[in-house]
Amino acid sequence: MIPYKTKSKKIPGTSYGEVMRNTFLVFDEKIKKKTKRRPYIRSAYFKKEKIFFDYFREHLFQKNPHDRARRMKFFASALELIEKSRHDPIIKTNPNKKGEIFYKFIGMTKDGHIFFVQIKENRNKQKYFMSCFGPK
């Protein structure tokens, strides 16, 4: 698979608090300010369908703080990938729930780091941003 090359870099920061603050500043500026209801972003791959962020924080806060900081550094690049990428993802169905489909996109930041973005589609054809992460 060919990764989508983004124009954004990893979110800067060395401590968990610094990375979290920078990540949620990006979230507030690029997504939350655009709507009064549920935050979403439109995806080029899914023909401008909405990708919601309902499960992102819930999934993120299940991880330990070190892993959270590592994942949040790719958030700005993940948003750009979702908005602009037309590259085909890896598609898997959930073996436990037949109606759920998972899409895994591969991207590369401007400074050369590989990362992955996972999107979940439920039975109602609604799509949710689950997580973004880089290799350990």
Buried (B, 14 or more C-beta within 10 A) or exposed (E): EEBBBBEBBBBEBEEBEEBBEBBBEBBEEBBEEEEEEEBBBEBBBBEEBBBBBBEBEEBBEEBEEEBBBBBBBBBBBBBBBBBBBEBEBEEEEEEEEEEBBBBBBBBBBEEEBEBBBBBBBEEEEBBBBBBBBBEE
